[in-house]
Structures are given as C-alpha cells and as structure tokens.
Amino acid sequence: LNGFDLRDALIPVKAIEHRLGELGLQFLLGSLAITPLRRLGLNLIRFRRALGLLAFTYVTLHLTAWVWLDMGLRWSEMAADLWKRPYIIVGMIGFLVMLPLAVTSTNAAIRRLGAAGWARLHRLAYVAILAGVLHLVLLSKIWTTEVLVYVALALALLAVRLLPRAARQGGVGARV
C-alpha cells in the first residue's frame, strides 16, 4: 500500500455525490421553467411531471451517495456532520419537501387531492428550489459563475410567478 492515499479514493465519491446533486438541481430548475416557457408559447407541460420525478430521483441518489458512499452508514458521524455543516440541514429540508411532491405525482393522487389541493401542495417545489440553491451556496463557500447562474435562474423562475397575470401576458391593466 506504499504510496496509496485514502483521500485519492474518496475524491471520486465526492465527484459522484456532487454530480448527482447538480443533476437534481438542474432537473428541478427544468421543471420550474415549464410554466414560464408555456406562457411564451412553448408548451412542454407533458414533461413537467417527468422532470420533477427525475429531480427527486437524482436528489435521492445524491443523499444516498452521501449516506452510503461518503459517510459509510456511520450514523453518529452523520449526526455530527449536520451540526458542523449547515448546508446538509438545508439540503435535507429540500429533500423532505420533495417527498410529498414525488408521492403525489400520480393521476390517482391528483384525483384524491383535487386539482386545487394538488396545485397548493406542489407549491412546495418553490421551497425545494430555494433549499437546493441555498444548499449549493453554503456548500460552495465562494460565489463562482456557476453558483451565480443557478441562483439567478432559481430566483428568476420564482420571480416570474410573482408578476400579476396581466403583466405576464402584456394585457390591459398590466403594471409597468
């Protein structure tokens, strides 16, 4: 084992962990981009559920990579890590708010909840994206161009939803 450094073996684990998280964030941003794109005339609504479920899948794999590959199922170390690294708690919050979204992403769940109830519940996606970008910001420690782009995209996608409907459609009574 001369010349073998355990840290070299751990680097691929971090790379896998980070890539899975990044894909989860990208798919979540993609799912939130569907509505603004639809308002611009590009109707991709049939892909929104799949994008949301892909986001949840990659976030779940990201969490699994941290729990299993990175922490080696050492629960006491994980608990200690939660207090040392607040970005982990923020990431966990994002994952937890995505759970009911994934569970209720079936046609049967939509019927049970009713369209209005389902739509209200699925506003948790906004909490999830905020938790996701905050997790990234806290994890990154420095504001790289990539981090800034993710934050800007998330905030822009949320801001579009705050515009009054008339202003979004450029109709009569639109605010200037």
N, C-alpha and C positions, 0 to 999 in steps of 0.2 A: 504494500500500500504506500510505498515511498512516493512522494510527490502528489498523492491524492488529497484533494481538499474538499471536504464535505460541502463547503459553500458553493463550489462549482456544480455539484449535483443538485443543489437547491435552486439555482438560477432558472433552469427550465420549468420548475414548478411555479415560480413567480411569473414567468412569461405566460404559462398556460392560464394561471389564475387571472392575470391582468387582461389577457386577450378575451377570455370568457366574459369578464365584466364589461369590457369595451363593447363586445358584440351585443350584450344585453342592453346597454345604454343606447347603442345605435338602433336596435330594433324598436326600443321604446320611443325614441325620437321619431322613427319612421311611422309608427302607429299614430303618434300625435300629429304628424304632418298631414294625415289623410284629410281631415276636415278642412284646414285652410286650402289645401290643393283642390278639394272639391268645390269650394267657393270660387276658385279661379277657373273652374271649368274642367278640371281633370278628375274624373270620378273613379277613384280606386277603393271605394268603400268596401268592396268584397274582399279586400286583402287586409283590412284593419284587424280583424279578429286573429288571423294567422300571424300577423306581425306582433300583436300583443302577446300571443302564446309563445312565439319564438323568443320574445324579450324575457318572458317569465322562465322559459327553459334555460336560456343562457345565464340568467341571474341565479337560478337554482344550481346550475353547473359551477358557476363562479363560487357560490357559497360552499358547495360540496368540495371543490378543489381546495378551498381554504381549510375546511374542517378536516378533510381526509388526507390530502397530499401535503399541505403546508404544515398543519398542526398535528397530524398523525393521530387524530382522535383523542388527543390529550386534553380532556375537558377542563382540568384545573388551569392549564396554561391558556386555554381559550378564554376562560373567565378573567384571568389576569390581563390578557391582551385587550379585553373590552375596556378596561379602565385606563390602560396606557394609551390606547389608540381610539379616540372618539369617532373616527371615521368608520370604524367597524360597527358601532352602535347605529350610526346614521344609515349605513348600508343594510343592517338588519331591519330597521324601520321600513326602508324601501321594499325589502323582500316581503315583510309581513303585510304591507298594504297591497302588494301584488297578489298574495294568496287568494283573497276573495274574488279578485278580478279573474284569475285563472279558473277558479272553481265555478264561477257563474258565467263562463263564456260558452255555454251550450244553449241550444234553442230551447230546451226544456227549462233551464234556469231563467231565461228571458221571459218565458210564458208564466212561470211561477211568480216572479218578482213584478211582472207587469213592465211595460216599456218605460214608464216614468221612474219606477223604483230601480230598475236595472240601470237606467241612464244616471240617476243620482249616485248609485253605488260606484259606477265606473268613473266618476269624477276623481276617485282615488288615484287614478293614473297621473293626475296632476301632482299629487303628493309624492308618488313614486318617482316621477322625473326630477322633482326638486331634491328628493333624498339622493337620487342617483348622481346628480351633478355636484351636490354638496359633498357626497362621499368622495368623488373624484377630486374636487378642490382640496379637501382636507388631506387626502392621501398624497396628492402631488406635491404639496408644500410650496411649489413655485408655479407662477402663472405662465405656463408655456402657451404658445399659439394654439396648440391642440385643445388645451383645457379651456382657453377663452372661447374657442369656436363652439365647444359643447355647451358651455354656459350661455353663450349668446343665442344659440339655436333653441335651447330649452326655454329661455326667457321670452324669446320672440314667439315661439309656439304657444306659450301661455298668454302672452300679451294680446295676441290676435283674438283670443277668446273673450277678452275684456272689452273689446270695441263694441259699441252699440251696433245692433244688426243693420240699421240703416246706413251707418258709416261704412260697415264692411261691404255692403252691396252698392255703395255710392248712390243711394237713392235719395228721395226727397226727405229733408229733415236731417240729413247727415251732418254730423258735427265736423267743424273744420279744425 
